[in-house]
Amino acid sequence: MSFRVLIASLSALVAVLFALSLVTGVAPVGPGESLAALVHDDAGPLTMVMREIRLPRAILAVMVGVSLGLSGAAMQGFLRNPLAEPGLIGVSSSAALGAVLALQTGFAAAFTLALPVAALVGAVVGVGVILFLAGPGGGAFTLILAGIALSALTGALTSLVLNLSPNPFAANEIVFWMMGSLSDRSFDHVWMALPIMALGWLALARTGRGLEALTLGEDAAASMGVDLARLRLILLGGVAASVGAATAVAGAIGFVGLVVPHLLRPLVGGRPSRLLLASALGGAALVLAADVAVRMVLPGRDLKLGVLMALVGAPVFLHLIWRMRGQP
Amino acid sequence: MTVLMLDRLTARRGPCEVLEHISLSVGAGECVGLIGPNGAGKTTLMRAALGLMPIEGTSSLASLSPIARAATAAWLPQSPEIAWPVTVSHLVALGAMARGRSLDHPTVDHALDRMGLAAFRNRAANGLSGGEQARVLIARALAQDTPLLLADEPIAGLDPAQQIRTMRVFRDLAREGRSVIVSLHDLGLAARHCTRIIVVHAGAIAADGPAEAVLTDTLMAKVFGVTSYRAETAAGPVFQPMDTVGP
């Protein structure tokens, strides 16, 4: 399949799933009626539902999916490892810790966006630690180790907060938040996350040439005119901004950044630069599909997006490993 | 014309000095064979000359910007790495990309032909045999189309015919006016194909000159700890290490 056909197909898939997400919900209205209410303001409740609830939810699904898919492709290309994923550098677990602290201390209730803001602060602190540990002089190996250490530390601190939580309601809220979800989000979330994510996407879009050269290893890439220290900085900044913002608005959603690049790599001929755009679209499609599924599979039960993603993602991944057996 | 100039180049690995005060220059049209025992500092010399590690002293390449360096020298590291299942032609085209050229630049086809890889162009590069991958990586470096090529043991995994063909490619590059610095352990091939031999021993240059002047019995015993057999034949000089000397 040519690259253009692949990108066109993925774009069409995203468009279809976006429309499907808009017409999926608890309100008993037909798809045509829903979409008509979105376009023409009928001053009734349906227009409000469409414009204030479903539209931001679908837009957030695209934003979160693009962030996770793009970051996963960039991380795998940079570390030259198909098992790398955006969470590897500890940004999402740092963001989660920030959110958990906000929920525990009650700061989350201070204003509408208090929770995502706290998560973003957590992500920024996490990136600071990573850059300090694996900054300009560090190689890929240092980066992986620093990420594992940071994830372990923030995970332990999150557990500590849960462990010592005197308030079972707060603990419950924390556990549910950590499962990841796009329900009850508004345009406030979109406007808060979009500029940060967009900066991250722009940064990651600039890593293509460096990632291509890295196919041959760090030494060869450096000799081919790639400034590795600069590439690492741009890539870490891009992943941190997009994944930090995604975790802040949607909680922890795994597997997208791992599975999507893995599935699409054979379709782009293994080329890391082409995988960036393909994975961004693939990530958007997967998150949209999963967010439609959580509303269709168990309507009214608030099945969490992160739970469904892991339930679907893990078997897909096992299937991939099954097919890869015996290959070099 | 000088393509590489090193002046009192010193490089360390941790606290250990691996190279000490190396000064040399390489001119256009030279095919330099870099020889020496394991751990002598051949790889470090090439990486330090390229500025891929911290150095003291000066190297004409290390002071260039990454882009300008990529236009001057191509580097073929010793440990081959092909991370993804890209096609052979795309992998070789990365050499053209390093120069900011399009992936279908004529230098790509020329490099594929030169390394006898035209039939492999649509195969996945990381699915080839070790020797075939080594040739693909050499072609990648050739496609960078630079005045200077530094190659670290490029023929180590090749069969005898491919070793000879590859050394001929390097010699032909030198005849075209480019320069090649190639490290290798096959002293016979080095003697036959290189215009100049540099012997690295314990982080310093032990000898530098044409093969017949450099590869003396004394040097072979002192640096490599071997005796050797040599003869002049119609096909060129024959040079064969025979036995170890000393303990």
Chai-1 contact restraints between the chains, C-beta under 6 A:
chainA,res_idxA,chainB,res_idxB,connection_type,confidence,min_distance_angstrom,max_distance_angstrom,comment,restraint_id
A,R80,B,A83,contact,1.0,0.0,6.0,A-B,restraint_1
A,T215,B,A83,contact,1.0,0.0,6.0,A-B,restraint_2
A,T215,B,W84,contact,1.0,0.0,6.0,A-B,restraint_3
A,L216,B,E81,contact,1.0,0.0,6.0,A-B,restraint_4
A,G217,B,E81,contact,1.0,0.0,6.0,A-B,restraint_5
A,D219,B,P77,contact,1.0,0.0,6.0,A-B,restraint_6
A,A220,B,P77,contact,1.0,0.0,6.0,A-B,restraint_7
A,A222,B,L52,contact,1.0,0.0,6.0,A-B,restraint_8
A,S223,B,L50,contact,1.0,0.0,6.0,A-B,restraint_9
A,S223,B,W75,contact,1.0,0.0,6.0,A-B,restraint_10
A,M224,B,A70,contact,1.0,0.0,6.0,A-B,restraint_11
A,M224,B,A98,contact,1.0,0.0,6.0,A-B,restraint_12
A,G225,B,P66,contact,1.0,0.0,6.0,A-B,restraint_13
A,G225,B,I67,contact,1.0,0.0,6.0,A-B,restraint_14
A,G225,B,A70,contact,1.0,0.0,6.0,A-B,restraint_15
A,G225,B,A98,contact,1.0,0.0,6.0,A-B,restraint_16
A,D227,B,P66,contact,1.0,0.0,6.0,A-B,restraint_17
A,G270,B,W84,contact,1.0,0.0,6.0,A-B,restraint_18
A,G270,B,P85,contact,1.0,0.0,6.0,A-B,restraint_19
A,G270,B,V86,contact,1.0,0.0,6.0,A-B,restraint_20
A,R271,B,V86,contact,1.0,0.0,6.0,A-B,restraint_21
